[in-house]
Amino acid sequence: MIASPQTMEAPDADWWRGAVIYQIYPRSYQDSNGDGVGDLKGITARLPHIAALGADAIWISPFFPSPMKDFGYDVSNYADVDPMFGTLSDFDALIAEAHRLKIKVMIDLVISHSSDQHAWFIESRSSRVNPKADWYVWADPKPDGTPPNNWLSIFGGSAWAWDPTRMQYYLHNFLTSQPDLNLHNAEVQDALLDVVRFWLRRGVDGFRLDTINFYFHDKELRDNPSLAPERRNASTAPAVNPYNFQEHIYDKNRPENIAFLKRFRAVLNEFPAIAAVGEVGDSQRGLEIVGEYTSGGDKMQMCYAFEFLAPDVLTPVRVAEVQKEFAAAAPEGWACWAFSNHDVVRHVSRWGADVMDREAYAKLLSAILLTQRGSVCIYQGEELGLTEADIAFADLQDPYGIQFWPEFKGRDGCRTPMVWDDHAVQAGFSTADKTWLPIPVEHQLRAVNVQQGVETSVMEHYRRFLAFRREHSTFAKGEIGFLAPTESLLAYTRSFGNETLLCLFNMSADAIDAALPDGDWEVLTGHGFEATLDGRSVNLPAWGAFFARLA
């Protein structure tokens, strides 16, 4: 029986605010056909795991047709599924099952660049006068034949590649096989917005926008200025990459992007309860750009920068600084925080190389992430406490790692297949003799079946803490206020409506004492951490946490 308009529940347009989004890297989640590579049917089969975990939504990394030079982030057709991953019908079935389980579905849109095998680029490079001649960023060489300016590719070398047919250079901020689309051209914008509508009509609930601050370039092609060594950091590119030597004010971060993001948001608003999160990759102005892109309610609902994805070890002072900097840079904005994703070293390894008790450390970090002000992304395998895999050079797939080996080993170490069953072939990921990346033995020992039902496991901790988070909407929607951090103690309050919650974290391997702030505090339970309250003093064990509510 179809519900009448009076009884149908209106979709929650604000569902994204404080949502927990589970990122799926489709090549590595579940292989359903035995070819060693994950696929859409595999994702569908494993959706109950995500539902049981307690996530609100999934974000699926690219599954579009692609030559896979950058493993799907080089799209050759924006309106189909690569046969490696299945069919459009498989995607429709995934959407239907996710929605049955009350899981929202967000997909990755890569529209700053395409593959050089996209029909648009094939036509564009065929001559200087074809209908799509201006759909990509073309430029004449300098009189001496060198590239038009000093812009660098984030994957190494010049950001310009020579095309002998047009006798011009084309811009590629990433691989040479990833030419940049020219969004200064209104026809290109229209075509990309039609792609957005295509997937919205298929039922997606939103998008993650790859490299959102790369959409526009400086029309005058001015050189980027050099960046003083003391201002350099490795938050968006490894320290060995000369990309860090420039201040990227002309090859990205252009003001014209604001008007396009408003057009993009207007398309989202044509459909009910749609949300998008943008990836802002900039080492100097990341939070400021997030503020620009999420202000006013007419652009992105939320964005994330790289502050919590950077190599810098997470400390109480660091957490407080990032949130305060965000509040100053983006007072109207909303962040989506992550500690790990498909592009960075898994955080348990990145920050915890010297930590003896990795299990306790993983649990503590999850609690910190899940109580920040903002929405949250969890990367597949994070809920198992997986560490970064050590991939031999002979097994490397990532061109970024191959380019900068051995100082930078690339992104393969965080992209290895998900481990489901320690007794099954390929840990339950695939029946193939060989998977696209090898599965480390240490990961198999942390498989889902090993941790299932074990109260002290990292996975059961994630389930328990996500349930605890759902009991208190303050964690999802509330404001944040910091108490003075120390070397070991991270302390803040979350406030929403009439509820104020206190969060205390011991970010050290030694027990510490923390004083309760003024007020009558009710100790909260059900989150899995143990702390002793003695009068107004809280004893926090190593990597311990404490939560209370103001009575």
N, C-alpha and C positions, 0 to 999 in steps of 0.2 A: 504494500500500500504506500503510495506516495504522499508525503506529508503536505498538508495545505500550507500556503504562504504564512498563515498565522502561527503554525506550529513549527515550521522549519527554523532551526537555529541559525542566526546570522553568523557568517564567518568572522573570526576575531582578526580585525585588521592590524592589531597590535601584537600578534602572536610572536613576532620576531624579537620583541624587546625582552631580553633576558632568556631567550631560547638557548638550549643546548643542542648544538649542531654536530653531528658525527660525520667526519670526512671519510669518504671511501675513495681509494685509489683503485680503479676498476681492474687494472692489470693484475692486481695482487690480492683481491679479496676472496674470490671463490671461482674456480674453474669448473664449469659444468659439462664440458665436452672433451676433456682429456688432452687438450693441446698445450698445456703448460702455462696458459695465460688466462687470467680471470675474465669474466664476462657478465652481461646483464642478468642472464638467468641465474648465475651463481649469486649475484647480489640479492635477487628476489628470494632465493632459497634461504639466505642468511638474515633476512630482515627480522625474524623473531629474536635473534640475538640482540639486535639494536633496540627493539621494543622492550625486551626484558631488562636491558641496561638502563633504560629510562630517558633516552634522548628524545628531543622534540622533533628533530628534522635530520635529514641526511644531505650532505653536499657530495655530489659525484663528480670527480675530476673528469676531464674530457673523454668522450666515447665516440666522437664524430669520425667520419672517414678521414684518414691521415696517413701519410707515408711513414709516420712514427719516427721521424728524425729527432723530435723532442717528445716522443711518447704521448702524442695526442694534443700537445699544445701547439702543433702546426696543423691547422685544420684545412682540409681540401674541399669540404662540403659541410656547410653549417646546418643543413636541414636533413640529416640522415644519420644512421648508425654505422660505424665501421663493421664490416663482416666479422672481424676478429671478436667483437663484443656482442654481435647478434643482429637483430633487426628492429625496426620501429615497432613492430608488434610486441617484441620482447620488452621494449621500453614501456609501451602502454601497459603491459601486464605488471611491470615493476611498479608503475605509478598506482595502479589499482590495488595491489597488495599493500603497498606502503600506506595508502589512504585507509585501507581496511584496518590496518594496525594503528591508525591515527598518527602516522609519521609524515611530516611535510617533506617534499622533495625539492631540493635546489640543485641546479646544474651549473657547471663551469662554462662561462662565456669568454672566449679568447678573441677579442675583436680589435686589439691594437695592431695585430698582424695576422696574416694567414700563412698557409704553406705556399711555397713557390709552385706547387702543383694544383692550386686552386684555379678553376676556370677563369676567374677574374684576373689573376696575375698572368696566366698564359696569354690572354688577350692583351692585357696592358703592355706586356713586354714585346709584343709582336711588331709594334711600330709606334711612332710618336703621334699618330693621327687617328687611331682607332677609338671607338666610343668609350673605352675604359682606359685610355692612355693616361688619364690623370687620377686614376683610382688608387695609385700607390705613389710613394714619395720618390720622384725622379729628380736628378740634378746633373747639370753639365760638370765636367771636370774643370779644375783650375787650368790655366794655360799650359802648365807643365805636365798635365795629365793626372795629377794626384787628386784624391777625393776633395769634394767641395769644402770640407771643414774638418775640425779635429775631433768630431764625435766618435765615441768608442762604443763597441758592442759589449754588453754585460757578459757575453760568453768569450770575450777576448778578441783583440785586434780592432781594426777600424769598423765603424758601424755602416760603412759603405761598401757595396760590391759592384763590380763592373759588369755591365751587360753589353756584349758585342753587337747585338742586333740594333738596339737603340743608340749605341755609342754614348751611354749615360751610366751614371751610378744610381743604384737604388738603395734606400735606407733599410737597415735591418738592425734593430736594437738587440736582437738575440742571435740565433744562428743565421748564416747566409741564406739558408732555405726558409727563413721566416721574414719575408718582406713586410715592411710596415704599410698598413693601409693609410690613405690620405683622407683623414676626417675633415679637412678643410673643404672637401668636396661634398656638397649637400646630397648628391646622389649616393655617395658611399654611406652617409649617415642614414638615409632612407632605407637602403638595402639592409643595413645592420639592424635597424629597428624592425624591419619585416621579419628578420630571423628571431628577434625577441618575441614577436607576436606568434610565430609558428610554434614555438615551444610552450608559450602560455596557453595556446589553444589545445595543446596535447595534455594540459593539466598540471604543469609544473607549478610549484608554489613560490618560486623565486630563483635567484641567480647569485653565483659568486662571480664577480668580474675580475678577471686576471689583469694584472698590470694596469690598473685603471688610470694611473697618472701618466701613462705613456701614450695616450690617445692622440695628442697633438704635438706637432713640432713647430719650431720657429720658422715662419715663412721666409724670413731673410737669411736663414741658415747661418746665423752668427756662431762663431767659435764659443765653446764653453770656456769660462775662465778656469785657471788652475785652482786647486784647493790646498790651502796651507796644511802641512803634515799634521799639525796639532789638531786640526778639525776633522781628520779622516777617522773612519771607524769601519768595522767589518760587519755591520748589521744587515746590509743588503747584498754585499758581494764579499768573497773571501779576501783577506788582507793581501794576498799575493796578486790580486787582480788590479791592474793599473786603472780600471774603471773608477776606483776610489780616489784617483788623483785629480779628478775634475769636479767642479761644482755644476751640477746638471740643471741649468736654468733655461737652456735653449732646446735640448733634445727631448725634454719631458717637462711636466709640471706647468704647462702653459695655461694662461687664463681663459683661453677659448673653450677649455674643457667644461667650464661651468655651464655654459649655454647648452652644450650637448647633453650633459647629465640631467638638465631640466627636461629636455626632450625625452630622454630615456625614462625618467620618472613619470612623465605624462602617459607614456605607453603602459607602464605598470598600472597606473591608475585606471586604465580602461578595463581592468580585471579586478575581481574582489580579493582582498587580503594577500597581495603579492608583496614580497620584500626582496631586497638585494643587499649584498655586502661586497664592498670593493676592497681589493688589495692595493695598498699604497706602498710602493717600494721606493723610499728615499731615505738616505742616511742622515741628512741634515734637517729637512723640513717635514718629516713624515707626519707628526702629530698636527702640525699647522695645516697641512694639506687635508688631513682627515677632518679637521674643523671646517675647512672651506667646503668640502664635499658633502658634509652631513648637516649643515646649518639650514635653517629656513623651512624645513619640511617639504622642499620641492626638488630635492636631488636624491642622494643615496640615503636609505634608512640607517645604514651603519657601514663602517669601514674598519679595517685593521691596518696598523703599521707594524714595524718589525721590532719594536722595543722588547717584547717578550719572546721574540724568535731569534734574538741576537745571541752571540756567544757569551756575552757578559754574564757572570754567575749571578743568579737571583739571590738577592739579600733583602732584609727588611727595608733598608734605606732605598734600594732600587725600586721595590714595589711601590713604596710611598711616593717616590719622585715621579715615576711614570704616571700614576693616577693624578697627581697634582698638576703635572705638565699637560696631561690630556684635558683636565678641567679648565685650565687657563687657555689652551689653544682651541678647544672645541666646546665652549660652554653650552651650546645648543645641540652638540653632537652626541652620538652613541657609538661606543666601540664594540668590536667583536674580538675578544682576546683568545689567543691560542699560545700554547707553549711548544707545540710540535706541529709539523705538517710535512707534505711530500717534498719540500725543498730544503729542509734543515736537519741537522743531526738531532736524533731523538733526545728530548730534554733530560731524561734520566742519565744519559751518557754525557750530554753537552755540559750540564752543570754538576753532575755528581760523580765525576771521575775519581775523586778521592773519598767518596762516601762508602763506608763499610756496609751499612744496612740499607741496601738499595730498595728493599720492599717498603720499609718505613718511610724512606725518602720519597718514593713514588706516591704513597698515600698522602703525605703531607702536601706535596705539590698539587695534587688533584684538589685537595680541599681549598688551597689558596686560590687556584684558578676558578673553582666553582663558586667562590664567594666574592669575586671581584665585581665592581660595578660595570655592567656591560653584558653582552651576550658572550657565548663561549663556543669555541670549536674544539672538539676532541678528535684526534687523529687515530685512525684504525690501529689497533695493537697497543695504544697508550693504556687502555683499560686492563691490559695484561702485564703492564710494567716492562714492556719490551725495551731492550737496549739497542743502540746502533749496531748494525751488523758489520762485521769486518769483511769486506769483499775484496778478493784477490784481483789484481789488475787484469788478469786473463778473463775474468768473469764480468768486468765492468760493461755496462750498457750506456751509461750517461755520458754524452759528449762533453759536458761541462767538466766532469771529473777526469776524463781522458786528456782534456786540454791542459789542466792545471795539476795533474798528478806529478809527484806524490804529496806536494804541500797541501793540496786540496783534493780530497778523494771523491768529490762529487756527491750525488744525491741517492745513489743506489742503496746505501746502507740503511736508509729509512724507508725504502720502497720494497723490501723483500716480502714474499707472500705471507698472508695471515696464517696463523697456526691454530687449528681447530681440534685436532685429535693426536695425541703423542704416539698412539699405537698404529695409526693409519699411514698408508703410503703418502709421502709428501705432506705429512702432518694434517691430512684431510683437506688440503687445498686443491689437490689435483691427483689424477691417476696417471699422469704422464711420467715417463722415465726421467725427464729433465724439465724443470720449470724455468721460466724466463730469467729469473734470478734465483740463486741457490737459497735454501732455507737453513739457517744456522741451527746447529744442534741445541744451543742454549735457548733458542726460541721455542723449539719443540717441547722442551721441559716446562715451558710456561703456557702450553696450549689451553684453550678454553675448557676442554674436558678435565684437565688437571686441576683447574681452579674452581670449576663449577661446584657449588655447595660447600666449599671450604671457607669457613667464616673469616679466617685470617688472610685470605688471598687478596691480591690487589684488585682482581675483577669483582669479587663480592664487596669489596670496599667501595668501588665506583658505584655499584648498584645501590648500596646502602646510602651513600652520601647523596646521590642524585634523588633518592626518595626523601631524604632529609631536606634537601633544597626545595623540593616541591611542596613540602609542608609549610614552608615559610616564603611567601611571595616576595618578602622584603629582599631576599637574595637576588631575585630576578629583576625587580623593578626599582629597588630603593637607592637612596643616596649613600655616599661613603664618606666617612670622616676618620682621619688618622690620629692616633695617639703617637707620641714621640717614639720613633723606632730606636732600637738599640742594635748592637752587633748581632744579637741572637733573636730578639723579640720583635715580631711583627704584630701590631695591634691596631684594629680599626673597628668602627661601628658601621652598621648598615641600618638605615632608617626609612620606613615607608608607612604612611598613615600614622596609626597610633603605636606601631611596633618599632622598637629599637633593639637590635641584636649586637652583641659583643663577640668579636672573633680574635682569639689570641693564638699565635703560632710560634713554636720554638723551632727556629731554623738552624739548629745546631745539634751536634752529637752528644751534648751534655745536658743533663737536667738543669732547669732554671726555675726561679720563682718570679711571679709577676703579680703586681698589686691590682686589685679590682678598682676601676674608676669609681667615683662617687655615685651613689644610688643603690637601690635595692635590686639585686640581680638574681634571676631565677635560672638555675643551671639547666641547660638543654641536653637531652640524651638522644640516642638513636643514630648518631653519626659515626660511631665506631672508635672514637678516640677516648682515652682515659686520662684524666687529670685529677689531682687531689686538691680540694678546697679546704684550707685551714684558716678560718676566720675570713679575712679579706685578702688572703694570699693564695694564689693558684700555683701549685707545683706542676710544672709541665715536664714530662719525661722527654728524652731525646726525640726530636722530630715529632713532638706532640702538639695537640691542639685542644682548645677549650672554647665552648660556645655558651652564651647565656643571653637571657632576654630581660630587659628592664621592666620591672614589675610596675 
